[in-house]
Amino acid sequence: MTESRVVIRRVPEGTPRPEDFEIVDSPPMEVGPGQIRVRTEWLSLDPYVRALLSGRHFRRMPQPGDVLPARAVAQVVESRHDVWNVGDRLVLETGLQSGTVTDGTDAWPLHPGHLPASTALGILGTPGMTAYFGLLDVAQVQPGEIVLVSAASGPVGSMVGQIAKLRGARAIGLAGSKEKCDWVRKVARFEACIDYRSEDVDARLRSLAPDGVHVFFDNTGGTLQQIVIGRRHLARGARVVLCGLVAQYNLDEAPPGPNLGTLMASRAKILPLIVYDYEHRRSEFLREALAWHGEGRLVFKEDIVEGLQNAAAHFCRLMRGENFGKSLVHLQR
Ligand SMILES: NC(=O)c1ccc[n+]([C@@H]2O[C@H](COP(=O)([O-])OP(=O)(O)OC[C@H]3O[C@@H](n4cnc5c(N)ncnc54)[C@H](OP(=O)(O)O)[C@@H]3O)[C@@H](O)[C@H]2O)c1
């Protein structure tokens, strides 16, 4: 029996390529006291990993030879642990590998409401929690307000718009293709979605929200941020949630900063969001999100590949913006 893992061959330059990674097989490690062996079932691919690879994230920069970081849904197959037993299904950091041995300190149990189990890595996992606290706690969205969100078909963005609607606000998405926008409008039921690659974002926003948006949930930074903030699409008292900068994760140097001076005229605030600050409130998010999910009030989109051998290429697709929905790797048992 061997374990397979996706390791970093070299630090990517610009947009990552499959050759930056390789699959390495090795014999399984021994399970020591206080440890468990898990077999991974679902692996999450996330844009922040690109920032990690360049040392532009507060978490440790992985080195060539290290396993590519990833969160997983995994099942315990061997246990010398006081809490986790054989058969338990957990959500934990495993890295991109078929299985691992761990002390499981950061693990939490999969909830029966996580259906399918992959939702624990998407709308009912950390991306969903990011949307939930970013919108409700950081932005304090109010009924009737207009929420604009970029990367709107992704797990964070789609959840932002759906929670906005569930709280009586209006949701406008920004996404990078007609196909994504159609899904955001017709399936996730946002009021509108602007395809920023083929439409004039400035003009569309001017007509959809002539008095500006009350919440701009910024998942990308870059040009979209420059248009929304720089061209005065923020309503008076608007809140800008700086959630992610995926548009610049592949750049070797940060681009020149946007002109934030217009924030002053709008009396708007930029509010940083770090989802890890809300770890102690995960159960609060899960209670509400699982109930919405159980009632069939949430939709989600997944972009799944089969097999660890396809994981690196799938991550590269994510970093080219070609994923459509939560990017996942499924491992057959
Ligand atoms: N603050 C926090 O604690 C926290 C926690 C979780 C996630 N985040 C951030 O939230 C954002 C969304 O995360 P997610 O998990 O929901 O991922 P995601 O939406 O699946 O992210 C990928 C999407 O970003 C968009 N994108 C825009 N410019 C891009 C570029 N230059 N390269 C690649 N993709 C680009 C693409 O959508 P379009 O084609 O529609 O533009 C792409 O499909 C990310 O920036 C992530 O880092 C922050």
The ligand as a Gaussian input file, in Angstrom:
#p B3LYP/6-31G(d) Opt

LIG

0 1
 N      -10.612000      36.772000       3.673000
 C      -10.705000      35.475000       3.929000
 O      -10.598000      35.007000       5.073000
 C      -10.959000      34.548000       2.761000
 C      -11.393000      33.228000       2.987000
 C      -11.696000      32.418000       1.860000
 C      -11.510000      32.921000       0.554000
 N      -11.045000      34.202000       0.403000
 C      -10.878000      34.793000      -0.942000
 O      -12.155000      34.897000      -1.538000
 C      -12.009000      34.903000      -2.961000
 C      -12.972000      33.871000      -3.567000
 O      -12.611000      32.579000      -3.093000
 P      -13.368000      31.252000      -3.588000
 O      -12.866000      30.158000      -2.735000
 O      -14.841000      31.544000      -3.660000
 O      -12.750000      31.007000      -5.021000
 P      -13.315000      31.081000      -6.523000
 O      -14.424000      32.077000      -6.661000
 O      -13.552000      29.714000      -7.020000
 O      -11.988000      31.742000      -7.145000
 C      -11.614000      31.660000      -8.448000
 C      -12.380000      32.718000      -9.275000
 O      -11.779000      34.016000      -9.108000
 C      -11.994000      34.776000     -10.279000
 N      -10.799000      35.473000     -10.757000
 C      -10.719000      36.790000     -10.979000
 N       -9.511000      37.127000     -11.416000
 C       -8.791000      35.995000     -11.464000
 C       -7.463000      35.707000     -11.858000
 N       -6.596000      36.653000     -12.276000
 N       -7.049000      34.437000     -11.780000
 C       -7.885000      33.464000     -11.338000
 N       -9.146000      33.674000     -10.941000
 C       -9.609000      34.937000     -11.031000
 C      -12.543000      33.797000     -11.335000
 O      -13.946000      34.049000     -11.411000
 P      -14.506000      35.116000     -12.503000
 O      -14.153000      34.536000     -13.826000
 O      -15.953000      35.151000     -12.223000
 O      -13.817000      36.414000     -12.210000
 C      -12.306000      32.424000     -10.732000
 O      -13.264000      31.481000     -11.158000
 C      -10.535000      34.588000      -3.247000
 O       -9.859000      35.806000      -3.511000
 C      -10.058000      33.977000      -1.932000
 O       -8.666000      34.116000      -1.751000
 C      -10.768000      35.005000       1.472000

